[in-house]
Amino acid sequence: MTKRKTLTTQEAAMVLNLKSDSTIRRAVLEGRLKATKRGRDWYIRSEDLEAYRVRHNPKTRKRIPVK
């Protein structure tokens, strides 16, 4: 079985455990997540979704120490 290279916004929302795809669509429209529009649907490459997840996960962000 080959790994799927692109995901719809609904599939991306499922991967990130979101209730709906509106957060994904907003990120695409605001330019925070790369995607390609084909017809009415947006398609996100799995590596772009992973990069977005890492950037927007509070646990992976670097914290700046308070002085």
Secondary structure, DSSP 8 states (H G I E B T S, - for coil): ----SEEEHHHHHHHTT-SSSHHHHHHHHTTSS--EEETTEEEEEHHHHHHHHHHT-TTTS------
